[in-house]
Amino acid sequence: STTSQNTLAAMAEMGQRILIVGCDPKADSTRLMLHSKAQTSVLQLAAERGAVEDIELHEVMLTGFRDVRCVESGGPEPGVGCAGRGIITA
Protein backbone atom coordinates (compact mmCIF):
# COMPACT_ATOMS: atom_id res chain seq x y z
CA SER A 1 0.00 0.00 0.00
CA THR A 2 2.71 2.49 0.96
CA THR A 3 4.73 1.92 -2.21
CA SER A 4 1.72 2.24 -4.50
CA GLN A 5 0.46 5.36 -2.73
CA ASN A 6 3.86 7.05 -2.91
CA THR A 7 4.19 6.16 -6.60
CA LEU A 8 0.72 7.53 -7.29
CA ALA A 9 1.47 10.67 -5.29
CA ALA A 10 4.52 11.28 -7.49
CA MET A 11 2.42 10.75 -10.62
CA ALA A 12 -0.19 13.19 -9.29
CA GLU A 13 2.58 15.73 -8.66
CA MET A 14 3.46 15.39 -12.37
CA GLY A 15 -0.11 16.31 -13.31
CA GLN A 16 -1.52 12.84 -13.98
CA ARG A 17 -5.16 12.14 -13.10
CA ILE A 18 -5.20 9.21 -10.68
CA LEU A 19 -7.83 6.77 -9.38
CA ILE A 20 -6.69 4.27 -6.76
CA VAL A 21 -8.94 1.32 -5.95
CA GLY A 22 -7.93 -0.64 -2.88
CA CYS A 23 -9.04 -4.22 -2.29
CA ASP A 24 -7.46 -4.93 1.08
CA PRO A 25 -9.80 -6.30 3.80
CA LYS A 26 -8.45 -3.62 6.15
CA ALA A 27 -9.49 -0.92 3.64
CA ASP A 28 -6.24 0.99 4.17
CA SER A 29 -4.91 1.13 0.60
CA THR A 30 -5.90 4.79 0.28
CA ARG A 31 -5.16 5.97 3.82
CA LEU A 32 -2.00 7.97 2.99
CA MET A 33 -3.73 9.71 0.08
CA LEU A 34 -6.54 10.72 2.43
CA HIS A 35 -4.17 12.09 5.10
CA SER A 36 -4.75 9.11 7.47
CA LYS A 37 -8.54 9.34 7.17
CA ALA A 38 -10.24 5.93 7.26
CA GLN A 39 -12.52 5.17 4.32
CA THR A 40 -15.64 3.02 4.28
CA SER A 41 -15.40 0.22 1.73
CA VAL A 42 -17.97 -0.47 -0.98
CA LEU A 43 -18.60 -3.95 0.47
CA GLN A 44 -19.12 -2.59 3.98
CA LEU A 45 -21.57 0.06 2.79
CA ALA A 46 -23.41 -2.43 0.56
CA ALA A 47 -23.79 -4.79 3.52
CA GLU A 48 -25.23 -1.97 5.63
CA ARG A 49 -27.59 -0.77 2.89
CA GLY A 50 -28.57 -4.15 1.49
CA ALA A 51 -27.43 -3.58 -2.11
CA VAL A 52 -24.72 -1.86 -4.12
CA GLU A 53 -27.45 0.01 -6.02
CA ASP A 54 -28.29 1.85 -2.78
CA ILE A 55 -24.86 3.51 -2.65
CA GLU A 56 -24.08 6.93 -4.13
CA LEU A 57 -20.70 7.46 -5.81
CA HIS A 58 -19.76 10.35 -3.51
CA GLU A 59 -20.10 7.99 -0.53
CA VAL A 60 -17.38 5.62 -1.73
CA MET A 61 -15.10 7.81 -3.86
CA LEU A 62 -13.20 10.38 -1.84
CA THR A 63 -10.70 12.94 -3.10
CA GLY A 64 -7.28 13.01 -1.48
CA PHE A 65 -3.80 14.41 -2.07
CA ARG A 66 -3.50 16.37 -5.35
CA ASP A 67 -7.08 15.42 -6.31
CA VAL A 68 -6.33 11.69 -6.37
CA ARG A 69 -9.65 9.82 -6.39
CA CYS A 70 -9.80 7.02 -3.81
CA VAL A 71 -12.11 3.99 -3.55
CA GLU A 72 -11.86 1.00 -1.22
CA SER A 73 -13.69 -2.04 -2.54
CA GLY A 74 -13.06 -4.10 0.57
CA GLY A 75 -12.08 -7.73 0.36
CA PRO A 76 -12.43 -11.15 1.91
CA GLU A 77 -11.98 -11.64 5.62
CA PRO A 78 -8.30 -12.08 6.56
CA GLY A 79 -7.21 -15.68 6.11
CA VAL A 80 -9.98 -16.75 3.73
CA GLY A 81 -9.14 -14.95 0.51
CA CYS A 82 -6.16 -14.44 -1.74
CA ALA A 83 -3.07 -15.95 -0.08
CA GLY A 84 -5.02 -16.91 3.03
CA ARG A 85 -6.69 -19.85 1.30
CA GLY A 86 -3.35 -21.20 0.18
CA ILE A 87 -1.92 -20.93 3.67
CA ILE A 88 -4.95 -22.65 5.22
CA THR A 89 -4.86 -25.41 2.59
CA ALA A 90 -1.13 -25.98 3.04
C-alpha positions in Angstrom: 0.0 0.0 0.0 2.7 2.5 1.0 4.7 1.9 -2.2 1.7 2.2 -4.5 0.5 5.4 -2.7 3.9 7.0 -2.9 4.2 6.2 -6.6 0.7 7.5 -7.3 1.5 10.7 -5.3 4.5 11.3 -7.5 2.4 10.8 -10.6 -0.2 13.2 -9.3 2.6 15.7 -8.7 3.5 15.4 -12.4 -0.1 16.3 -13.3 -1.5 12.8 -14.0 -5.2 12.1 -13.1 -5.2 9.2 -10.7 -7.8 6.8 -9.4 -6.7 4.3 -6.8 -8.9 1.3 -5.9 -7.9 -0.6 -2.9 -9.0 -4.2 -2.3 -7.5 -4.9 1.1 -9.8 -6.3 3.8 -8.4 -3.6 6.2 -9.5 -0.9 3.6 -6.2 1.0 4.2 -4.9 1.1 0.6 -5.9 4.8 0.3 -5.2 6.0 3.8 -2.0 8.0 3.0 -3.7 9.7 0.1 -6.5 10.7 2.4 -4.2 12.1 5.1 -4.8 9.1 7.5 -8.5 9.3 7.2 -10.2 5.9 7.3 -12.5 5.2 4.3 -15.6 3.0 4.3 -15.4 0.2 1.7 -18.0 -0.5 -1.0 -18.6 -4.0 0.5 -19.1 -2.6 4.0 -21.6 0.1 2.8 -23.4 -2.4 0.6 -23.8 -4.8 3.5 -25.2 -2.0 5.6 -27.6 -0.8 2.9 -28.6 -4.2 1.5 -27.4 -3.6 -2.1 -24.7 -1.9 -4.1 -27.4 0.0 -6.0 -28.3 1.8 -2.8 -24.9 3.5 -2.7 -24.1 6.9 -4.1 -20.7 7.5 -5.8 -19.8 10.4 -3.5 -20.1 8.0 -0.5 -17.4 5.6 -1.7 -15.1 7.8 -3.9 -13.2 10.4 -1.8 -10.7 12.9 -3.1 -7.3 13.0 -1.5 -3.8 14.4 -2.1 -3.5 16.4 -5.3 -7.1 15.4 -6.3 -6.3 11.7 -6.4 -9.6 9.8 -6.4 -9.8 7.0 -3.8 -12.1 4.0 -3.6 -11.9 1.0 -1.2 -13.7 -2.0 -2.5 -13.1 -4.1 0.6 -12.1 -7.7 0.4 -12.4 -11.2 1.9 -12.0 -11.6 5.6 -8.3 -12.1 6.6 -7.2 -15.7 6.1 -10.0 -16.8 3.7 -9.1 -14.9 0.5 -6.2 -14.4 -1.7 -3.1 -15.9 -0.1 -5.0 -16.9 3.0 -6.7 -19.9 1.3 -3.3 -21.2 0.2 -1.9 -20.9 3.7 -5.0 -22.6 5.2 -4.9 -25.4 2.6 -1.1 -26.0 3.0 
